[in-house]
Amino acid sequence: MKIIRLTTLLDFGGQERKYLSFTLHKEWLQHDYIFAAIGTGGYTSNELVRRGFSVKVLHLNFHLIHLKTLWELYKWIKNEKPDVVHTAAVEANFYGVLAAKLAGVPIIIAEEIGIPKHSRKTQWLMRVIYRLTKTVICVSKAVHEYLVQIQEIPYPKGTVLYNPVDEKPLLKSSNTRKTIVCVGRLESVKNQKLLIEVLPQLKDPTIHLVLVGEGRERHNLEQLIALLKIQNRVTITGFVSNPELYLAEASLFVLPSLSEGFGIAVLEAMQQGVPCLCTRVGGIPEFIFDNENGWLFDPTDPSELIQKINSFFDLPQEEQVRMGERGRTSVLNRFSVEEYVKQLQNIYTQWQ
């Protein structure tokens, strides 16, 4: 089968990391794949090419709604004649599903990668779009339930398939500094602003915060850091391809997201044995169980975050380590790349 995997951008982010995980072992892939972005490429498109995959970066306007984008995408798909078009992210779902249907593609699959905050108009549009698909893959039960709740899909249309996470070697660090690490795009929904705001209010003034990622909010976050006069306590790394090196330095991983469909970065931290404190949103409570293998908090309640961070650093070192070990044990093998590849390819072939 010839399969097009279409998303909005091919630079960096959770969806792009999933493509990189999927292509990690080429020998596991049973079909011919083309990876495509409606907008721009970058790190991920370059890496996919390096691994020997076909990549198409269309450089089209992906905002809704541009007829030229739909037309150009339709022409390209029609020329490629794929057996399957699998789209992911709302813009790619809208344009990709329509273009594939117009091009006569027999198997069309969409994927919702987060909890969508769609307007009523967009909900109506996506309701129509999703009727044209064989199934809508949801990255967590929370995403599936939400799409059903807002009536974008009927319950049977959704298929829950958790994201894969590369199993990295367990890294050890001799770092003794108390360090909070957060990995994620610097965007308002990721809510790194909250971590910066609470840092000066923590009981221990030696705690250092490391924000691993890049994004549109970087300048605003840097201004806030300067305003609070905590430049010596916060590091923003920019985009890195190996966040596990920073996770190895972490005393605690904190994810303050306001919305999160799944949370690959959390699982990467858990795999490294880092204790995790994450928001009680989206798919995260499906693998972090409060006070069992990590902790959860309300992202709209700064006082709860402050209290839980203070409580963590008050714990004896051995108890901090034990929580990290419980987290690691709970996710090992549950989100393996090999199992994900097998399940996804089964979805493709069941519609042949």
Order of alpha helices (4+ residues) and beta strands (2+ residues): beta-alpha-beta-alpha-beta-alpha-beta-alpha-beta-alpha-beta-alpha-beta-beta-alpha-beta-alpha-beta-alpha-beta-alpha-beta-beta-alpha-alpha-alpha
